[in-house]
Amino acid sequence: MENFIRSLALEQQTQPQPFIPINIDPGVIDTEMQALIRGTSPSDFPDVEIFIQLKDQALMVPPDKVAAAIIRILEQPSLSFGERYKTSEYGH
């Protein structure tokens, strides 16, 4: 996806009315899907322990905080074509 965004960004820079494609990295969001993943057996999902540890160490971010960080990213006075923005750098 990141390469697609970069390619699209290059194309858009030559357009008369470009839009600015960006890539937003939200990190691991503490959603119901994550709860489902953490309840999965290691035989079905060998990496389940990673997600259990992320939750135990409070390294998952609530959806509302990710959404607020995305808004802060989009409110930046200038965004860079094809840039990758991490919500963790915008106050989540």
N, CA and C atoms as an extended XYZ file, in Angstrom:
276
Properties=species:S:1:pos:R:3:atomname:S:1:resname:S:1:resid:I:1 pbc="F F F"
N         0.829       -1.187        0.000 N   MET     1
C         0.000        0.000        0.000 CA  MET     1
C         0.876        1.255        0.000 C   MET     1
N         1.960        1.182        0.770 N   GLU     2
C         2.832        2.352        0.853 CA  GLU     2
C         3.428        2.694       -0.511 C   GLU     2
N         3.838        1.689       -1.256 N   ASN     3
C         4.382        1.935       -2.594 CA  ASN     3
C         3.309        2.492       -3.532 C   ASN     3
N         2.085        2.005       -3.387 N   PHE     4
C         0.987        2.540       -4.196 CA  PHE     4
C         0.791        4.027       -3.905 C   PHE     4
N         0.799        4.400       -2.627 N   ILE     5
C         0.625        5.806       -2.243 CA  ILE     5
C         1.751        6.661       -2.821 C   ILE     5
N         2.975        6.153       -2.750 N   ARG     6
C         4.107        6.909       -3.314 CA  ARG     6
C         3.959        7.096       -4.821 C   ARG     6
N         3.542        6.035       -5.517 N   SER     7
C         3.342        6.126       -6.971 CA  SER     7
C         2.237        7.118       -7.301 C   SER     7
N         1.148        7.015       -6.573 N   LEU     8
C         0.031        7.934       -6.781 CA  LEU     8
C         0.456        9.374       -6.510 C   LEU     8
N         1.271        9.569       -5.487 N   ALA     9
C         1.766       10.906       -5.150 CA  ALA     9
C         2.599       11.480       -6.293 C   ALA     9
N         3.450       10.661       -6.889 N   LEU    10
C         4.251       11.131       -8.030 CA  LEU    10
C         3.360       11.544       -9.192 C   LEU    10
N         2.349       10.749       -9.465 N   GLU    11
C         1.416       11.087      -10.551 CA  GLU    11
C         0.663       12.376      -10.251 C   GLU    11
N         0.215       12.517       -9.015 N   GLN    12
C        -0.590       13.686       -8.662 CA  GLN    12
C         0.192       14.990       -8.726 C   GLN    12
N         1.475       14.940       -8.488 N   GLN    13
C         2.282       16.161       -8.522 CA  GLN    13
C         2.314       16.801       -9.905 C   GLN    13
N         1.990       16.050      -10.929 N   THR    14
C         2.000       16.588      -12.298 CA  THR    14
C         0.609       17.008      -12.766 C   THR    14
N        -0.382       16.834      -11.918 N   GLN    15
C        -1.760       17.157      -12.309 CA  GLN    15
C        -2.076       18.628      -12.051 C   GLN    15
N        -2.953       19.217      -12.868 N   PRO    16
C        -3.303       20.633      -12.669 CA  PRO    16
C        -4.053       20.885      -11.349 C   PRO    16
N        -4.830       19.935      -10.899 N   GLN    17
C        -5.546       20.070       -9.628 CA  GLN    17
C        -5.288       18.811       -8.792 C   GLN    17
N        -4.092       18.703       -8.247 N   PRO    18
C        -3.738       17.463       -7.549 CA  PRO    18
C        -4.384       17.345       -6.170 C   PRO    18
N        -4.574       16.114       -5.757 N   PHE    19
C        -4.865       15.849       -4.358 CA  PHE    19
C        -3.576       15.279       -3.766 C   PHE    19
N        -3.462       15.291       -2.461 N   ILE    20
C        -2.221       14.880       -1.819 CA  ILE    20
C        -2.416       13.506       -1.165 C   ILE    20
N        -1.953       12.458       -1.845 N   PRO    21
C        -2.040       11.133       -1.240 CA  PRO    21
C        -1.035       11.008       -0.092 C   PRO    21
N        -1.494       10.527        1.033 N   ILE    22
C        -0.608       10.293        2.175 CA  ILE    22
C        -0.905        8.909        2.746 C   ILE    22
N         0.015        8.425        3.538 N   ASN    23
C        -0.116        7.140        4.204 CA  ASN    23
C        -0.161        7.423        5.701 C   ASN    23
N        -1.203        6.930        6.371 N   ILE    24
C        -1.313        7.130        7.817 CA  ILE    24
C        -1.124        5.791        8.516 C   ILE    24
N        -0.151        5.757        9.413 N   ASP    25
C         0.139        4.568       10.212 CA  ASP    25
C        -0.518        4.759       11.578 C   ASP    25
N        -1.622        4.042       11.845 N   PRO    26
C        -2.323        4.239       13.110 CA  PRO    26
C        -1.755        3.444       14.279 C   PRO    26
N        -0.789        2.575       14.030 N   GLY    27
C        -0.308        1.695       15.093 CA  GLY    27
C        -1.320        0.586       15.333 C   GLY    27
N        -1.254       -0.037       16.484 N   VAL    28
C        -2.187       -1.115       16.821 CA  VAL    28
C        -3.341       -0.505       17.608 C   VAL    28
N        -4.511       -0.556       17.010 N   ILE    29
C        -5.698        0.065       17.604 CA  ILE    29
C        -6.437       -0.969       18.451 C   ILE    29
N        -6.832       -0.571       19.646 N   ASP    30
C        -7.524       -1.468       20.573 CA  ASP    30
C        -9.002       -1.563       20.201 C   ASP    30
N        -9.288       -2.421       19.253 N   THR    31
C       -10.653       -2.607       18.756 CA  THR    31
C       -11.200       -3.971       19.192 C   THR    31
N       -12.446       -4.221       18.881 N   GLU    32
C       -13.038       -5.527       19.178 CA  GLU    32
C       -12.344       -6.625       18.378 C   GLU    32
N       -11.833       -6.287       17.200 N   MET    33
C       -11.089       -7.269       16.420 CA  MET    33
C        -9.851       -7.714       17.191 C   MET    33
N        -9.181       -6.770       17.868 N   GLN    34
C        -8.009       -7.114       18.657 CA  GLN    34
C        -8.401       -8.028       19.826 C   GLN    34
N        -9.536       -7.773       20.426 N   ALA    35
C       -10.006       -8.642       21.512 CA  ALA    35
C       -10.241      -10.052       20.987 C   ALA    35
N       -10.806      -10.145       19.800 N   LEU    36
C       -11.033      -11.450       19.164 CA  LEU    36
C        -9.696      -12.146       18.892 C   LEU    36
N        -8.740      -11.394       18.386 N   ILE    37
C        -7.411      -11.950       18.115 CA  ILE    37
C        -6.788      -12.484       19.408 C   ILE    37
N        -6.872      -11.714       20.482 N   ARG    38
C        -6.263      -12.132       21.750 CA  ARG    38
C        -6.923      -13.377       22.323 C   ARG    38
N        -8.154      -13.638       21.918 N   GLY    39
C        -8.860      -14.832       22.384 CA  GLY    39
C        -8.628      -16.051       21.511 C   GLY    39
N        -7.840      -15.894       20.476 N   THR    40
C        -7.561      -16.986       19.545 CA  THR    40
C        -6.484      -17.905       20.120 C   THR    40
N        -6.602      -19.176       19.838 N   SER    41
C        -5.597      -20.119       20.352 CA  SER    41
C        -4.297      -19.992       19.556 C   SER    41
N        -3.177      -20.212       20.222 N   PRO    42
C        -1.879      -20.144       19.529 CA  PRO    42
C        -1.775      -21.112       18.351 C   PRO    42
N        -2.498      -22.219       18.401 N   SER    43
C        -2.449      -23.150       17.269 CA  SER    43
C        -3.129      -22.561       16.028 C   SER    43
N        -4.122      -21.688       16.231 N   ASP    44
C        -4.796      -21.025       15.108 CA  ASP    44
C        -4.074      -19.750       14.679 C   ASP    44
N        -3.425      -19.085       15.629 N   PHE    45
C        -2.730      -17.836       15.341 CA  PHE    45
C        -1.456      -17.783       16.180 C   PHE    45
N        -0.344      -18.255       15.627 N   PRO    46
C         0.903      -18.362       16.397 CA  PRO    46
C         1.399      -17.053       17.020 C   PRO    46
N         1.036      -15.902       16.463 N   ASP    47
C         1.512      -14.617       16.985 CA  ASP    47
C         0.596      -14.011       18.041 C   ASP    47
N        -0.375      -14.778       18.524 N   VAL    48
C        -1.348      -14.236       19.475 CA  VAL    48
C        -0.676      -13.635       20.707 C   VAL    48
N         0.404      -14.207       21.160 N   GLU    49
C         1.082      -13.712       22.374 CA  GLU    49
C         1.572      -12.274       22.201 C   GLU    49
N         1.980      -11.921       21.003 N   ILE    50
C         2.422      -10.543       20.733 CA  ILE    50
C         1.301       -9.560       21.051 C   ILE    50
N         0.086       -9.885       20.618 N   PHE    51
C        -1.049       -8.985       20.823 CA  PHE    51
C        -1.511       -8.981       22.276 C   PHE    51
N        -1.366      -10.114       22.944 N   ILE    52
C        -1.676      -10.159       24.373 CA  ILE    52
C        -0.704       -9.260       25.129 C   ILE    52
N         0.560       -9.332       24.785 N   GLN    53
C         1.565       -8.488       25.452 CA  GLN    53
C         1.333       -7.002       25.164 C   GLN    53
N         0.971       -6.674       23.921 N   LEU    54
C         0.687       -5.273       23.599 CA  LEU    54
C        -0.440       -4.740       24.483 C   LEU    54
N        -1.464       -5.543       24.674 N   LYS    55
C        -2.585       -5.127       25.522 CA  LYS    55
C        -2.140       -5.019       26.975 C   LYS    55
N        -1.414       -6.032       27.460 N   ASP    56
C        -0.956       -6.032       28.852 CA  ASP    56
C        -0.039       -4.848       29.154 C   ASP    56
N         0.730       -4.422       28.170 N   GLN    57
C         1.670       -3.311       28.360 CA  GLN    57
C         1.061       -1.959       27.981 C   GLN    57
N        -0.250       -1.950       27.737 N   ALA    58
C        -0.990       -0.728       27.364 CA  ALA    58
C        -0.383       -0.057       26.131 C   ALA    58
N         0.022       -0.865       25.151 N   LEU    59
C         0.605       -0.322       23.922 CA  LEU    59
C        -0.392       -0.268       22.772 C   LEU    59
N        -1.636       -0.636       23.045 N   MET    60
C        -2.697       -0.481       22.047 CA  MET    60
C        -3.391        0.844       22.312 C   MET    60
N        -3.797        1.487       21.247 N   VAL    61
C        -4.366        2.824       21.369 CA  VAL    61
C        -5.879        2.767       21.127 C   VAL    61
N        -6.663        3.431       21.973 N   PRO    62
C        -8.109        3.471       21.766 CA  PRO    62
C        -8.454        4.157       20.433 C   PRO    62
N        -9.496        3.695       19.767 N   PRO    63
C        -9.866        4.261       18.463 CA  PRO    63
C       -10.082        5.775       18.472 C   PRO    63
N       -10.672        6.308       19.552 N   ASP    64
C       -10.932        7.750       19.573 CA  ASP    64
C        -9.642        8.563       19.583 C   ASP    64
N        -8.603        8.046       20.230 N   LYS    65
C        -7.326        8.760       20.242 CA  LYS    65
C        -6.647        8.701       18.880 C   LYS    65
N        -6.781        7.567       18.193 N   VAL    66
C        -6.225        7.454       16.837 CA  VAL    66
C        -6.959        8.417       15.916 C   VAL    66
N        -8.276        8.462       16.030 N   ALA    67
C        -9.067        9.364       15.190 CA  ALA    67
C        -8.674       10.827       15.420 C   ALA    67
N        -8.476       11.205       16.675 N   ALA    68
C        -8.069       12.580       16.984 CA  ALA    68
C        -6.698       12.890       16.386 C   ALA    68
N        -5.782       11.929       16.438 N   ALA    69
C        -4.454       12.135       15.855 CA  ALA    69
C        -4.544       12.264       14.332 C   ALA    69
N        -5.415       11.492       13.709 N   ILE    70
C        -5.601       11.601       12.251 CA  ILE    70
C        -6.113       12.989       11.890 C   ILE    70
N        -7.034       13.498       12.671 N   ILE    71
C        -7.542       14.861       12.429 CA  ILE    71
C        -6.395       15.863       12.537 C   ILE    71
N        -5.546       15.721       13.560 N   ARG    72
C        -4.402       16.637       13.708 CA  ARG    72
C        -3.461       16.540       12.506 C   ARG    72
N        -3.278       15.349       11.990 N   ILE    73
C        -2.437       15.189       10.788 CA  ILE    73
C        -3.065       15.942        9.620 C   ILE    73
N        -4.349       15.731        9.412 N   LEU    74
C        -5.028       16.347        8.268 CA  LEU    74
C        -5.139       17.863        8.399 C   LEU    74
N        -5.023       18.377        9.609 N   GLU    75
C        -5.082       19.827        9.831 CA  GLU    75
C        -3.733       20.517        9.628 C   GLU    75
N        -2.704       19.757        9.342 N   GLN    76
C        -1.386       20.354        9.118 CA  GLN    76
C        -1.467       21.345        7.951 C   GLN    76
N        -0.782       22.468        8.053 N   PRO    77
C        -0.858       23.474        6.988 CA  PRO    77
C        -0.323       22.968        5.648 C   PRO    77
N         0.599       22.034        5.695 N   SER    78
C         1.072       21.465        4.434 CA  SER    78
C         1.435       20.005        4.667 C   SER    78
N         0.899       19.170        3.813 N   LEU    79
C         1.210       17.745        3.852 CA  LEU    79
C         2.109       17.437        2.667 C   LEU    79
N         2.973       16.465        2.823 N   SER    80
C         3.907       16.109        1.759 CA  SER    80
C         3.360       14.952        0.938 C   SER    80
N         3.415       15.100       -0.368 N   PHE    81
C         2.961       14.061       -1.276 CA  PHE    81
C         3.631       12.729       -0.940 C   PHE    81
N         2.822       11.691       -0.703 N   GLY    82
C         3.340       10.347       -0.494 CA  GLY    82
C         3.972       10.093        0.863 C   GLY    82
N         3.909       11.053        1.765 N   GLU    83
C         4.564       10.926        3.073 CA  GLU    83
C         3.805        9.935        3.962 C   GLU    83
N         4.539        9.283        4.825 N   ARG    84
C         3.961        8.387        5.822 CA  ARG    84
C         3.909        9.137        7.145 C   ARG    84
N         2.711        9.267        7.702 N   TYR    85
C         2.507        9.962        8.964 CA  TYR    85
C         2.088        8.940       10.024 C   TYR    85
N         2.752        8.971       11.169 N   LYS    86
C         2.426        8.068       12.276 CA  LYS    86
C         1.574        8.811       13.287 C   LYS    86
N         0.432        8.233       13.617 N   THR    87
C        -0.438        8.892       14.594 CA  THR    87
C         0.261        9.035       15.947 C   THR    87
N         1.200        8.158       16.245 N   SER    88
C         1.919        8.237       17.527 CA  SER    88
C         2.713        9.538       17.649 C   SER    88
N         3.017       10.156       16.517 N   GLU    89
C         3.759       11.419       16.538 CA  GLU    89
C         2.824       12.637       16.613 C   GLU    89
N         1.515       12.367       16.667 N   TYR    90
C         0.536       13.446       16.693 CA  TYR    90
C        -0.397       13.314       17.906 C   TYR    90
N         0.162       12.834       18.989 N   GLY    91
C        -0.525       12.885       20.259 CA  GLY    91
C        -1.528       11.803       20.576 C   GLY    91
N        -1.328       10.613       20.075 N   HIS    92
C        -2.242        9.577       20.569 CA  HIS    92
C        -1.591        8.904       21.685 C   HIS    92
